[in-house]
Amino acid sequence: MMIETFRLERFFSEHEFSVEHNLAASDCEPISQAELIAMAGDDELELWEELKLGYTETAGATFLREEIARIYQGIGTDQLLVCTPVEGIFLAMNAILEAGDHVICCYPEYQALSEVARAIGCEVERWEADEKQGWRFDPRWLERHVRPDTRLIVINSPHNPTGCQASLRDLERTVEIARKRGAYLFSDEMYMFLEQEPGARLPSACDVYERAVCLFGMSKAFGMAGARIGWLATRDAGMMERLARLKDYTTICSSAPSEVLATIALKSRGSIVAANLERIGRNLDLLDDFFERYPEYFYWNRPPAGTVAFPRLLSSKSADEFCGKMISEAGVLLLPASMFDFGESHFRVGFGREGLAGAVEALEEHLPEADL
Ligand SMILES: Cc1ncc(COP(=O)(O)O)c(C=O)c1O
């Protein structure tokens, strides 16, 4: 398989652990293992203490899948496959697609969402977010570009990197379009639960469409990226079978300790997510204030969901130059749009972590050096 370099992941591996302030991360503040174990009920404590480090079920431990199923309206334990989140993208693309298939994928996007399909040999068409409509993915565009041979439509809401949250009407319209063509829908829901208005949360696509394959993971809303655990959900039994057969070639089963930790976290979902949303609200207030002080340099719209936003630089300097300067001079990591192959004007900022005030202070102090 000839697959392109994953630009964002290479950029992070170069800078993430050497820079002083990470203002580009997409996860929430990592939760400590001790904090999580302190939330465990008696049954989960017993699971944790008696855990054997052997292989687990390929689909994921039953106790975990029972807990996961509660998130959805109509998904049972046999309609779930526990995996690493990015592995879920790899599995789904390989289970759904063949060389020559037509795929429509949201753009800008987490690169794996388009690149795995491209490496399989598919024709990938970009469905571009409309900045003027708050980075909306307009279903009217989809309607015009979907084809009889479109095999797959790829969506992501809340969206990385813009923080856009689709409306229920737009999701329903997208599903209608996919259904009319018999296309699969891959719905990346990694940032679910991070809607600032709880009423804005969408149903999972697998609850509204029989040919949807949905991805969620513990990395973002639960601050558990290091547990490397998530899952795919689909009501399509044949597809689930194909996904499981492919997983035999990637990880066979998931990490046994992570399965227990994810179960504990899901049972404490309310308090973990509330604390993360509270931090996000505080951080966004700080970013609002910062960007308000520099309207001549930045175009900023507070995003409604998720942990990331995609402000525009109003300068002749490129985002690569600006971000490079901020890394070297201010020790602040920002992610330029080139990592998303999305021109030179935007950059991703992340606001799910602690320490944002210090990062913004360092940024502000060194802003003159960027010579915008
Ligand atoms: C939209 C999206 N999907 C999938 C993933 C992969 O998640 P993980 O890094 O936990 O494998 C990410 C990670 O940033 C993401 O932003």
The ligand as an SDF file (V2000), in Angstrom:
LIG
                    3D

 16 16  0  0  0  0  0  0  0  0999 V2000
  -11.4340   13.4140   13.6130 C   0  0  0  0  0  0  0  0  0  0  0  0
  -10.5120   12.4160   14.2180 C   0  0  0  0  0  0  0  0  0  0  0  0
  -10.7230   11.1140   13.9860 N   0  0  0  0  0  0  0  0  0  0  0  0
   -9.9260   10.1590   14.4970 C   0  0  0  0  0  0  0  0  0  0  0  0
   -8.8490   10.4920   15.2780 C   0  0  0  0  0  0  0  0  0  0  0  0
   -7.9510    9.4000   15.8000 C   0  0  0  0  0  0  0  0  0  0  0  0
   -8.0380    9.2800   17.1820 O   0  0  0  0  0  0  0  0  0  0  0  0
   -6.8530    8.6000   18.0170 P   0  0  0  0  0  0  0  0  0  0  0  0
   -5.6990    9.5450   17.9440 O   0  0  0  0  0  0  0  0  0  0  0  0
   -7.3660    8.4700   19.3920 O   0  0  0  0  0  0  0  0  0  0  0  0
   -6.5360    7.2920   17.3720 O   0  0  0  0  0  0  0  0  0  0  0  0
   -8.5630   11.8360   15.5500 C   0  0  0  0  0  0  0  0  0  0  0  0
   -7.3910   12.2270   16.3550 C   0  0  0  0  0  0  0  0  0  0  0  0
   -7.0080   13.3670   16.4470 O   0  0  0  0  0  0  0  0  0  0  0  0
   -9.4260   12.8210   15.0110 C   0  0  0  0  0  0  0  0  0  0  0  0
   -9.2310   14.1310   15.2160 O   0  0  0  0  0  0  0  0  0  0  0  0
  1  2  1  0
  2  3  1  0
  2 15  2  0
  3  4  2  0
  4  5  1  0
  5  6  1  0
  5 12  2  0
  6  7  1  0
  7  8  1  0
  8  9  2  0
  8 10  1  0
  8 11  1  0
 12 13  1  0
 12 15  1  0
 13 14  2  0
 15 16  1  0
M  END
$$$$
